[in-house]
Amino acid sequence: MSKVVAVKVPSKAFDDEILSSIRSAVDSLGGPDEIAQPGDSVLVKPNFCSTSVGSAVDRRFPWAVARLFKEIGCKATIGENPVVNVSSRELFSSPHIVELQKRTGVEVVNLRAEEMVNVDIPNSRSCGTISFSKRVLDADVVVGVPAMRKHAMTGVTLAIKNMYGTIAPSSRLRVHRSNLSWGLVEINKVVGQKLIVMDGTSIVTDGSMIPFGYVFASTDPVAIDSVAATCMGFDPEKIEHIRYAKEAGLGQTDLDKIELIGITREDIQKFKKENGPRVVDWPNPAELVKEIPGVEIVMGDACGTCVRTLATALVALRQEKIPKEPEVAVLIGPDAKPVKGKVNVIAGRCLKGLSDQGTFVDFCPAYANDIKNAVKLAKGLNTRFEYMWDEILRTREKDLPGA
């Protein structure tokens, strides 16, 4: 049976209290020597997605995890490849990363600056071939250290999504264009993180932080994501990449089939009730669109990821001066059908078969900014359509091996 351990952390904890809590959580799973052997190379993968400290994992977490494995004679390294539109050079020269390396005494590596290796994914439901960090693939043990964070597209970014930072930005383009949720599952199958230590000291949501006060640990990325997502107010079965990971045999979503240590099912349901209204607060697209003149939404069994993305796009469109004419229909979900007499914006890879019947917005899911710009194009407010990725490809760090 999968186990998820929760250890309460004092508010505004000292470094040694964080270390003690993490040590206690890992010991409840058998200790670090149950995960790795002396001499093993251990790659600690934190979520340092951007230069914004508030959206990243508390740096004391990778510090503490690296220390635990150093103590048993492992060669620990901390490695990350941040969000595609973030300069990795800027991130890894920032004071909080420089200080992390100084305090841990281990190498803190910019994976984007290192060699990548193409891996063919058998029976892929995403892009087929993904370029991984060679350092990650060569590691004897990968330990994920995610934050507990809301995500505007995938709902949550926890243990499973944290492994997105092990692949090249060029592969992220291909994965996201084909199927992001299944791509995340396939990345996790290749990497095979053996331990997850999650920073649950706070829940990061929309630029703010809700104090929470826990360390979570597990060897099952699906189980720990399911517990954390539920505590945040979500149903993990409605988060596509978590559900798909369960279907792929990577772990368990059913809390009744997870051994909980340090937290009860009643605690989790209480947290869900408390945090749900503050975290799971996406507005309903059907209500949002009423405030945008001459725009209709055609839902065709859209997945939750697409609905969240559409809501974000509509929130942005509300801030624009949108004319009533011409009338526009935004299609989303595989069963959506074009509307005669309206300009159709066809959003998402699942509708590629209709791409000749309007303005097609590729990717799975389509980006909110791309949907917004396609609607503006249909309304005559823009003269050309450009994908967000077009700008990323112009400005990315092309000279780095892992770009």
Stockholm file with secondary structure:
# STOCKHOLM 1.0

chainA/1-403         MSKVVAVKVPSKAFDDEILSSIRSAVDSLGGPDEIAQPGDSVLVKPNFCSTSVGSAVDRRFPWAVARLFKEIGCKATIGENPVVNVSSRELFSSPHIVELQKRTGVEVVNLRAEEMVNVDIPNSRSCGTISFSKRVLDADVVVGVPAMRKHAMTGVTLAIKNMYGTIAPSSRLRVHRSNLSWGLVEINKVVGQKLIVMDGTSIVTDGSMIPFGYVFASTDPVAIDSVAATCMGFDPEKIEHIRYAKEAGLGQTDLDKIELIGITREDIQKFKKENGPRVVDWPNPAELVKEIPGVEIVMGDACGTCVRTLATALVALRQEKIPKEPEVAVLIGPDAKPVKGKVNVIAGRCLKGLSDQGTFVDFCPAYANDIKNAVKLAKGLNTRFEYMWDEILRTREKDLPGA
#=GR chainA/1-403 SS CEEEEEEECCTTCCHHHHHHHHHHHHHTTTCGGGTCCTTCEEEEEECCCSSCGGGSCCTHHHHHHHHHHHHTTCEEEEEECCCTTSCHHHHHTSHHHHHHHHHHCSEEEEGGGSCEEEEECTTCSSCSEEEEEHHHHHCSEEEEECEEEEETTTEEESHHHHGGGGBCHHHHHHHHHHHHHHHHHHHHHHHCCSEEEEEEEEEEETTEEEEEEEEEEESCHHHHHHHHHHHHTCCGGGSHHHHHHHHTTSCCCCGGGEEEESSCHHHHHHHHHHHHHHHSCCCCHHHHGGGSTTEEEEESSCCHHHHHHHHHHHHHHHTSCCCSCSCEEEEESTTCCCCTTSEEEEESGGGGGGGGGSEEECSSSCCHHHHHHHHHHHTTSCSSCCCHHHHHHHHSCTTSTTC
#=GC SS_cons         CEEEEEEECCTTCCHHHHHHHHHHHHHTTTCGGGTCCTTCEEEEEECCCSSCGGGSCCTHHHHHHHHHHHHTTCEEEEEECCCTTSCHHHHHTSHHHHHHHHHHCSEEEEGGGSCEEEEECTTCSSCSEEEEEHHHHHCSEEEEECEEEEETTTEEESHHHHGGGGBCHHHHHHHHHHHHHHHHHHHHHHHCCSEEEEEEEEEEETTEEEEEEEEEEESCHHHHHHHHHHHHTCCGGGSHHHHHHHHTTSCCCCGGGEEEESSCHHHHHHHHHHHHHHHSCCCCHHHHGGGSTTEEEEESSCCHHHHHHHHHHHHHHHTSCCCSCSCEEEEESTTCCCCTTSEEEEESGGGGGGGGGSEEECSSSCCHHHHHHHHHHHTTSCSSCCCHHHHHHHHSCTTSTTC
//
